[in-house]
Amino acid sequence: MADGWRPIVVPDEIYERAKKYYDENKEELKLKYGVRSLTGFLNFCIREYLKEKGVI
């Protein structure tokens, strides 16, 4: 694992829904937000949620 990163585990349901959304919206996510992978998409989602909640 790269420095500054931690592995996490997500439930199958969350993974499958996120993968489906990513696969269906891959081009828009890449162009609009620079998201280039499913892992990047999940990281983007976590960051956006934490920003919305005022955590970061």
N, CA, C and O atoms as a Maestro MAE file, in Angstrom:
{
 s_m_m2io_version
 :::
 2.0.0
}

f_m_ct {
 s_m_title
 :::
 protein
 m_atom[224] {
  # First column is atom index #
  i_m_mmod_type
  r_m_x_coord
  r_m_y_coord
  r_m_z_coord
  i_m_residue_number
  s_m_chain_name
  s_m_pdb_residue_name
  s_m_pdb_atom_name
  i_m_atomic_number
  :::
  1 25 0.848 -1.182 0.000 1 A "MET " " N  " 7
  2 3 0.000 0.000 0.000 1 A "MET " " CA " 6
  3 2 0.888 1.238 0.000 1 A "MET " " C  " 6
  4 15 1.906 1.278 0.690 1 A "MET " " O  " 8
  5 25 0.507 2.226 -0.761 2 A "ALA " " N  " 7
  6 3 1.269 3.474 -0.872 2 A "ALA " " CA " 6
  7 2 1.207 4.259 0.433 2 A "ALA " " C  " 6
  8 15 0.224 4.193 1.172 2 A "ALA " " O  " 8
  9 25 2.268 4.998 0.698 3 A "ASP " " N  " 7
  10 3 2.286 5.848 1.892 3 A "ASP " " CA " 6
  11 2 1.128 6.828 1.860 3 A "ASP " " C  " 6
  12 15 0.802 7.380 0.809 3 A "ASP " " O  " 8
  13 25 0.508 7.043 3.007 4 A "GLY " " N  " 7
  14 3 -0.591 7.986 3.104 4 A "GLY " " CA " 6
  15 2 -1.947 7.412 2.720 4 A "GLY " " C  " 6
  16 15 -2.927 8.156 2.664 4 A "GLY " " O  " 8
  17 25 -2.036 6.116 2.454 5 A "TRP " " N  " 7
  18 3 -3.289 5.469 2.081 5 A "TRP " " CA " 6
  19 2 -3.564 4.312 3.024 5 A "TRP " " C  " 6
  20 15 -2.632 3.686 3.529 5 A "TRP " " O  " 8
  21 25 -4.843 4.023 3.268 6 A "ARG " " N  " 7
  22 3 -5.271 2.908 4.102 6 A "ARG " " CA " 6
  23 2 -6.302 2.094 3.346 6 A "ARG " " C  " 6
  24 15 -7.186 2.658 2.700 6 A "ARG " " O  " 8
  25 25 -6.204 0.787 3.416 7 A "PRO " " N  " 7
  26 3 -7.244 -0.037 2.787 7 A "PRO " " CA " 6
  27 2 -8.523 0.007 3.616 7 A "PRO " " C  " 6
  28 15 -8.470 0.116 4.841 7 A "PRO " " O  " 8
  29 25 -9.660 -0.077 2.954 8 A "ILE " " N  " 7
  30 3 -10.934 -0.166 3.659 8 A "ILE " " CA " 6
  31 2 -11.747 -1.304 3.048 8 A "ILE " " C  " 6
  32 15 -11.459 -1.769 1.945 8 A "ILE " " O  " 8
  33 25 -12.747 -1.734 3.771 9 A "VAL " " N  " 7
  34 3 -13.633 -2.793 3.307 9 A "VAL " " CA " 6
  35 2 -15.037 -2.218 3.228 9 A "VAL " " C  " 6
  36 15 -15.493 -1.541 4.149 9 A "VAL " " O  " 8
  37 25 -15.721 -2.491 2.122 10 A "VAL " " N  " 7
  38 3 -17.102 -2.039 1.960 10 A "VAL " " CA " 6
  39 2 -17.992 -3.248 1.714 10 A "VAL " " C  " 6
  40 15 -17.537 -4.254 1.169 10 A "VAL " " O  " 8
  41 25 -19.243 -3.158 2.107 11 A "PRO " " N  " 7
  42 3 -20.173 -4.261 1.854 11 A "PRO " " CA " 6
  43 2 -20.345 -4.498 0.346 11 A "PRO " " C  " 6
  44 15 -20.238 -3.568 -0.454 11 A "PRO " " O  " 8
  45 25 -20.608 -5.733 -0.020 12 A "ASP " " N  " 7
  46 3 -20.817 -6.086 -1.423 12 A "ASP " " CA " 6
  47 2 -21.869 -5.206 -2.081 12 A "ASP " " C  " 6
  48 15 -21.689 -4.781 -3.222 12 A "ASP " " O  " 8
  49 25 -22.965 -4.927 -1.379 13 A "GLU " " N  " 7
  50 3 -24.042 -4.116 -1.953 13 A "GLU " " CA " 6
  51 2 -23.538 -2.729 -2.356 13 A "GLU " " C  " 6
  52 15 -23.859 -2.242 -3.441 13 A "GLU " " O  " 8
  53 25 -22.761 -2.102 -1.495 14 A "ILE " " N  " 7
  54 3 -22.219 -0.771 -1.782 14 A "ILE " " CA " 6
  55 2 -21.261 -0.846 -2.963 14 A "ILE " " C  " 6
  56 15 -21.309 -0.003 -3.858 14 A "ILE " " O  " 8
  57 25 -20.392 -1.853 -2.967 15 A "TYR " " N  " 7
  58 3 -19.433 -2.015 -4.053 15 A "TYR " " CA " 6
  59 2 -20.150 -2.197 -5.388 15 A "TYR " " C  " 6
  60 15 -19.808 -1.544 -6.373 15 A "TYR " " O  " 8
  61 25 -21.135 -3.073 -5.419 16 A "GLU " " N  " 7
  62 3 -21.838 -3.359 -6.672 16 A "GLU " " CA " 6
  63 2 -22.607 -2.140 -7.183 16 A "GLU " " C  " 6
  64 15 -22.617 -1.878 -8.386 16 A "GLU " " O  " 8
  65 25 -23.250 -1.396 -6.283 17 A "ARG " " N  " 7
  66 3 -23.983 -0.190 -6.714 17 A "ARG " " CA " 6
  67 2 -23.032 0.886 -7.217 17 A "ARG " " C  " 6
  68 15 -23.303 1.549 -8.218 17 A "ARG " " O  " 8
  69 25 -21.908 1.057 -6.511 18 A "ALA " " N  " 7
  70 3 -20.922 2.050 -6.930 18 A "ALA " " CA " 6
  71 2 -20.315 1.655 -8.275 18 A "ALA " " C  " 6
  72 15 -20.128 2.509 -9.142 18 A "ALA " " O  " 8
  73 25 -20.010 0.380 -8.455 19 A "LYS " " N  " 7
  74 3 -19.435 -0.102 -9.709 19 A "LYS " " CA " 6
  75 2 -20.404 0.112 -10.864 19 A "LYS " " C  " 6
  76 15 -20.005 0.550 -11.943 19 A "LYS " " O  " 8
  77 25 -21.670 -0.195 -10.636 20 A "LYS " " N  " 7
  78 3 -22.675 -0.004 -11.677 20 A "LYS " " CA " 6
  79 2 -22.770 1.474 -12.062 20 A "LYS " " C  " 6
  80 15 -22.787 1.808 -13.247 20 A "LYS " " O  " 8
  81 25 -22.832 2.358 -11.061 21 A "TYR " " N  " 7
  82 3 -22.916 3.790 -11.338 21 A "TYR " " CA " 6
  83 2 -21.667 4.259 -12.074 21 A "TYR " " C  " 6
  84 15 -21.761 4.992 -13.058 21 A "TYR " " O  " 8
  85 25 -20.501 3.838 -11.598 22 A "TYR " " N  " 7
  86 3 -19.256 4.237 -12.243 22 A "TYR " " CA " 6
  87 2 -19.219 3.774 -13.693 22 A "TYR " " C  " 6
  88 15 -18.887 4.552 -14.588 22 A "TYR " " O  " 8
  89 25 -19.555 2.519 -13.926 23 A "ASP " " N  " 7
  90 3 -19.535 1.978 -15.292 23 A "ASP " " CA " 6
  91 2 -20.484 2.728 -16.221 23 A "ASP " " C  " 6
  92 15 -20.169 2.937 -17.392 23 A "ASP " " O  " 8
  93 25 -21.638 3.133 -15.708 24 A "GLU " " N  " 7
  94 3 -22.626 3.837 -16.524 24 A "GLU " " CA " 6
  95 2 -22.280 5.308 -16.749 24 A "GLU " " C  " 6
  96 15 -22.773 5.918 -17.698 24 A "GLU " " O  " 8
  97 25 -21.441 5.882 -15.893 25 A "ASN " " N  " 7
  98 3 -21.151 7.313 -15.947 25 A "ASN " " CA " 6
  99 2 -19.661 7.623 -16.042 25 A "ASN " " C  " 6
  100 15 -19.227 8.726 -15.711 25 A "ASN " " O  " 8
  101 25 -18.894 6.659 -16.489 26 A "LYS " " N  " 7
  102 3 -17.436 6.741 -16.530 26 A "LYS " " CA " 6
  103 2 -16.928 7.993 -17.248 26 A "LYS " " C  " 6
  104 15 -16.069 8.704 -16.725 26 A "LYS " " O  " 8
  105 25 -17.450 8.260 -18.429 27 A "GLU " " N  " 7
  106 3 -16.965 9.394 -19.217 27 A "GLU " " CA " 6
  107 2 -17.266 10.735 -18.548 27 A "GLU " " C  " 6
  108 15 -16.403 11.611 -18.485 27 A "GLU " " O  " 8
  109 25 -18.489 10.890 -18.051 28 A "GLU " " N  " 7
  110 3 -18.852 12.140 -17.372 28 A "GLU " " CA " 6
  111 2 -18.003 12.357 -16.126 28 A "GLU " " C  " 6
  112 15 -17.536 13.469 -15.882 28 A "GLU " " O  " 8
  113 25 -17.799 11.307 -15.336 29 A "LEU " " N  " 7
  114 3 -16.989 11.426 -14.124 29 A "LEU " " CA " 6
  115 2 -15.550 11.816 -14.458 29 A "LEU " " C  " 6
  116 15 -14.927 12.600 -13.742 29 A "LEU " " O  " 8
  117 25 -15.034 11.263 -15.550 30 A "LYS " " N  " 7
  118 3 -13.668 11.575 -15.960 30 A "LYS " " CA " 6
  119 2 -13.556 13.030 -16.407 30 A "LYS " " C  " 6
  120 15 -12.644 13.744 -15.991 30 A "LYS " " O  " 8
  121 25 -14.478 13.462 -17.248 31 A "LEU " " N  " 7
  122 3 -14.428 14.823 -17.779 31 A "LEU " " CA " 6
  123 2 -14.738 15.882 -16.730 31 A "LEU " " C  " 6
  124 15 -14.065 16.910 -16.664 31 A "LEU " " O  " 8
  125 25 -15.753 15.632 -15.912 32 A "LYS " " N  " 7
  126 3 -16.219 16.636 -14.961 32 A "LYS " " CA " 6
  127 2 -15.388 16.702 -13.679 32 A "LYS " " C  " 6
  128 15 -15.164 17.783 -13.134 32 A "LYS " " O  " 8
  129 25 -14.927 15.523 -13.196 33 A "TYR " " N  " 7
  130 3 -14.246 15.479 -11.898 33 A "TYR " " CA " 6
  131 2 -12.850 14.871 -11.932 33 A "TYR " " C  " 6
  132 15 -12.168 14.845 -10.907 33 A "TYR " " O  " 8
  133 25 -12.416 14.385 -13.080 34 A "GLY " " N  " 7
  134 3 -11.093 13.783 -13.181 34 A "GLY " " CA " 6
  135 2 -11.005 12.382 -12.595 34 A "GLY " " C  " 6
  136 15 -9.911 11.878 -12.342 34 A "GLY " " O  " 8
  137 25 -12.156 11.753 -12.379 35 A "VAL " " N  " 7
  138 3 -12.200 10.395 -11.810 35 A "VAL " " CA " 6
  139 2 -11.887 9.402 -12.925 35 A "VAL " " C  " 6
  140 15 -12.555 9.387 -13.959 35 A "VAL " " O  " 8
  141 25 -10.857 8.566 -12.704 36 A "ARG " " N  " 7
  142 3 -10.424 7.655 -13.762 36 A "ARG " " CA " 6
  143 2 -10.527 6.179 -13.397 36 A "ARG " " C  " 6
  144 15 -10.129 5.324 -14.188 36 A "ARG " " O  " 8
  145 25 -11.053 5.862 -12.212 37 A "SER " " N  " 7
  146 3 -11.158 4.460 -11.811 37 A "SER " " CA " 6
  147 2 -12.267 4.309 -10.776 37 A "SER " " C  " 6
  148 15 -12.750 5.291 -10.213 37 A "SER " " O  " 8
  149 25 -12.657 3.074 -10.540 38 A "LEU " " N  " 7
  150 3 -13.663 2.815 -9.511 38 A "LEU " " CA " 6
  151 2 -13.135 3.231 -8.140 38 A "LEU " " C  " 6
  152 15 -13.869 3.819 -7.345 38 A "LEU " " O  " 8
  153 25 -11.885 2.934 -7.865 39 A "THR " " N  " 7
  154 3 -11.283 3.350 -6.592 39 A "THR " " CA " 6
  155 2 -11.298 4.872 -6.470 39 A "THR " " C  " 6
  156 15 -11.611 5.416 -5.411 39 A "THR " " O  " 8
  157 25 -10.960 5.549 -7.557 40 A "GLY " " N  " 7
  158 3 -11.002 7.008 -7.554 40 A "GLY " " CA " 6
  159 2 -12.403 7.528 -7.329 40 A "GLY " " C  " 6
  160 15 -12.591 8.536 -6.648 40 A "GLY " " O  " 8
  161 25 -13.393 6.850 -7.896 41 A "PHE " " N  " 7
  162 3 -14.787 7.242 -7.699 41 A "PHE " " CA " 6
  163 2 -15.195 7.085 -6.241 41 A "PHE " " C  " 6
  164 15 -15.827 7.976 -5.674 41 A "PHE " " O  " 8
  165 25 -14.839 5.963 -5.634 42 A "LEU " " N  " 7
  166 3 -15.179 5.756 -4.216 42 A "LEU " " CA " 6
  167 2 -14.480 6.793 -3.336 42 A "LEU " " C  " 6
  168 15 -15.080 7.300 -2.389 42 A "LEU " " O  " 8
  169 25 -13.238 7.108 -3.634 43 A "ASN " " N  " 7
  170 3 -12.511 8.136 -2.899 43 A "ASN " " CA " 6
  171 2 -13.198 9.494 -3.067 43 A "ASN " " C  " 6
  172 15 -13.357 10.237 -2.099 43 A "ASN " " O  " 8
  173 25 -13.602 9.813 -4.297 44 A "PHE " " N  " 7
  174 3 -14.320 11.049 -4.582 44 A "PHE " " CA " 6
  175 2 -15.612 11.128 -3.754 44 A "PHE " " C  " 6
  176 15 -15.910 12.163 -3.158 44 A "PHE " " O  " 8
  177 25 -16.367 10.038 -3.723 45 A "CYS " " N  " 7
  178 3 -17.628 10.009 -2.969 45 A "CYS " " CA " 6
  179 2 -17.396 10.252 -1.484 45 A "CYS " " C  " 6
  180 15 -18.125 11.019 -0.855 45 A "CYS " " O  " 8
  181 25 -16.392 9.607 -0.930 46 A "ILE " " N  " 7
  182 3 -16.086 9.775 0.500 46 A "ILE " " CA " 6
  183 2 -15.682 11.210 0.785 46 A "ILE " " C  " 6
  184 15 -16.153 11.812 1.750 46 A "ILE " " O  " 8
  185 25 -14.807 11.762 -0.054 47 A "ARG " " N  " 7
  186 3 -14.365 13.150 0.147 47 A "ARG " " CA " 6
  187 2 -15.533 14.136 0.066 47 A "ARG " " C  " 6
  188 15 -15.652 15.035 0.898 47 A "ARG " " O  " 8
  189 25 -16.393 13.961 -0.940 48 A "GLU " " N  " 7
  190 3 -17.529 14.868 -1.099 48 A "GLU " " CA " 6
  191 2 -18.476 14.785 0.094 48 A "GLU " " C  " 6
  192 15 -18.978 15.808 0.560 48 A "GLU " " O  " 8
  193 25 -18.720 13.587 0.586 49 A "TYR " " N  " 7
  194 3 -19.590 13.415 1.751 49 A "TYR " " CA " 6
  195 2 -18.977 14.093 2.981 49 A "TYR " " C  " 6
  196 15 -19.670 14.791 3.721 49 A "TYR " " O  " 8
  197 25 -17.692 13.884 3.190 50 A "LEU " " N  " 7
  198 3 -17.039 14.485 4.353 50 A "LEU " " CA " 6
  199 2 -16.990 16.011 4.253 50 A "LEU " " C  " 6
  200 15 -17.086 16.699 5.269 50 A "LEU " " O  " 8
  201 25 -16.841 16.541 3.046 51 A "LYS " " N  " 7
  202 3 -16.915 17.997 2.855 51 A "LYS " " CA " 6
  203 2 -18.306 18.512 3.192 51 A "LYS " " C  " 6
  204 15 -18.466 19.520 3.880 51 A "LYS " " O  " 8
  205 25 -19.311 17.794 2.691 52 A "GLU " " N  " 7
  206 3 -20.706 18.191 2.936 52 A "GLU " " CA " 6
  207 2 -21.020 18.228 4.434 52 A "GLU " " C  " 6
  208 15 -21.785 19.078 4.888 52 A "GLU " " O  " 8
  209 25 -20.433 17.310 5.195 53 A "LYS " " N  " 7
  210 3 -20.675 17.225 6.636 53 A "LYS " " CA " 6
  211 2 -19.764 18.141 7.440 53 A "LYS " " C  " 6
  212 15 -19.895 18.222 8.661 53 A "LYS " " O  " 8
  213 25 -18.837 18.835 6.771 54 A "GLY " " N  " 7
  214 3 -17.950 19.747 7.449 54 A "GLY " " CA " 6
  215 2 -16.800 19.070 8.188 54 A "GLY " " C  " 6
  216 15 -16.170 19.676 9.055 54 A "GLY " " O  " 8
  217 25 -16.532 17.824 7.846 55 A "VAL " " N  " 7
  218 3 -15.458 17.081 8.502 55 A "VAL " " CA " 6
  219 2 -14.100 17.491 7.924 55 A "VAL " " C  " 6
  220 15 -13.099 17.580 8.636 55 A "VAL " " O  " 8
  221 25 -14.100 17.738 6.614 56 A "ILE " " N  " 7
  222 3 -12.848 18.194 5.972 56 A "ILE " " CA " 6
  223 2 -13.142 19.458 5.181 56 A "ILE " " C  " 6
  224 15 -12.241 20.020 4.558 56 A "ILE " " O  " 8
  :::
 }
 m_bond[223] {
  # First column is bond index #
  i_m_from
  i_m_to
  i_m_order
  :::
  1 1 2 1
  2 2 3 1
  3 3 4 2
  4 3 5 1
  5 5 6 1
  6 6 7 1
  7 7 8 2
  8 7 9 1
  9 9 10 1
  10 10 11 1
  11 11 12 2
  12 11 13 1
  13 13 14 1
  14 14 15 1
  15 15 16 2
  16 15 17 1
  17 17 18 1
  18 18 19 1
  19 19 20 2
  20 19 21 1
  21 21 22 1
  22 22 23 1
  23 23 24 2
  24 23 25 1
  25 25 26 1
  26 26 27 1
  27 27 28 2
  28 27 29 1
  29 29 30 1
  30 30 31 1
  31 31 32 2
  32 31 33 1
  33 33 34 1
  34 34 35 1
  35 35 36 2
  36 35 37 1
  37 37 38 1
  38 38 39 1
  39 39 40 2
  40 39 41 1
  41 41 42 1
  42 42 43 1
  43 43 44 2
  44 43 45 1
  45 45 46 1
  46 46 47 1
  47 47 48 2
  48 47 49 1
  49 49 50 1
  50 50 51 1
  51 51 52 2
  52 51 53 1
  53 53 54 1
  54 54 55 1
  55 55 56 2
  56 55 57 1
  57 57 58 1
  58 58 59 1
  59 59 60 2
  60 59 61 1
  61 61 62 1
  62 62 63 1
  63 63 64 2
  64 63 65 1
  65 65 66 1
  66 66 67 1
  67 67 68 2
  68 67 69 1
  69 69 70 1
  70 70 71 1
  71 71 72 2
  72 71 73 1
  73 73 74 1
  74 74 75 1
  75 75 76 2
  76 75 77 1
  77 77 78 1
  78 78 79 1
  79 79 80 2
  80 79 81 1
  81 81 82 1
  82 82 83 1
  83 83 84 2
  84 83 85 1
  85 85 86 1
  86 86 87 1
  87 87 88 2
  88 87 89 1
  89 89 90 1
  90 90 91 1
  91 91 92 2
  92 91 93 1
  93 93 94 1
  94 94 95 1
  95 95 96 2
  96 95 97 1
  97 97 98 1
  98 98 99 1
  99 99 100 2
  100 99 101 1
  101 101 102 1
  102 102 103 1
  103 103 104 2
  104 103 105 1
  105 105 106 1
  106 106 107 1
  107 107 108 2
  108 107 109 1
  109 109 110 1
  110 110 111 1
  111 111 112 2
  112 111 113 1
  113 113 114 1
  114 114 115 1
  115 115 116 2
  116 115 117 1
  117 117 118 1
  118 118 119 1
  119 119 120 2
  120 119 121 1
  121 121 122 1
  122 122 123 1
  123 123 124 2
  124 123 125 1
  125 125 126 1
  126 126 127 1
  127 127 128 2
  128 127 129 1
  129 129 130 1
  130 130 131 1
  131 131 132 2
  132 131 133 1
  133 133 134 1
  134 134 135 1
  135 135 136 2
  136 135 137 1
  137 137 138 1
  138 138 139 1
  139 139 140 2
  140 139 141 1
  141 141 142 1
  142 142 143 1
  143 143 144 2
  144 143 145 1
  145 145 146 1
  146 146 147 1
  147 147 148 2
  148 147 149 1
  149 149 150 1
  150 150 151 1
  151 151 152 2
  152 151 153 1
  153 153 154 1
  154 154 155 1
  155 155 156 2
  156 155 157 1
  157 157 158 1
  158 158 159 1
  159 159 160 2
  160 159 161 1
  161 161 162 1
  162 162 163 1
  163 163 164 2
  164 163 165 1
  165 165 166 1
  166 166 167 1
  167 167 168 2
  168 167 169 1
  169 169 170 1
  170 170 171 1
  171 171 172 2
  172 171 173 1
  173 173 174 1
  174 174 175 1
  175 175 176 2
  176 175 177 1
  177 177 178 1
  178 178 179 1
  179 179 180 2
  180 179 181 1
  181 181 182 1
  182 182 183 1
  183 183 184 2
  184 183 185 1
  185 185 186 1
  186 186 187 1
  187 187 188 2
  188 187 189 1
  189 189 190 1
  190 190 191 1
  191 191 192 2
  192 191 193 1
  193 193 194 1
  194 194 195 1
  195 195 196 2
  196 195 197 1
  197 197 198 1
  198 198 199 1
  199 199 200 2
  200 199 201 1
  201 201 202 1
  202 202 203 1
  203 203 204 2
  204 203 205 1
  205 205 206 1
  206 206 207 1
  207 207 208 2
  208 207 209 1
  209 209 210 1
  210 210 211 1
  211 211 212 2
  212 211 213 1
  213 213 214 1
  214 214 215 1
  215 215 216 2
  216 215 217 1
  217 217 218 1
  218 218 219 1
  219 219 220 2
  220 219 221 1
  221 221 222 1
  222 222 223 1
  223 223 224 2
  :::
 }
}
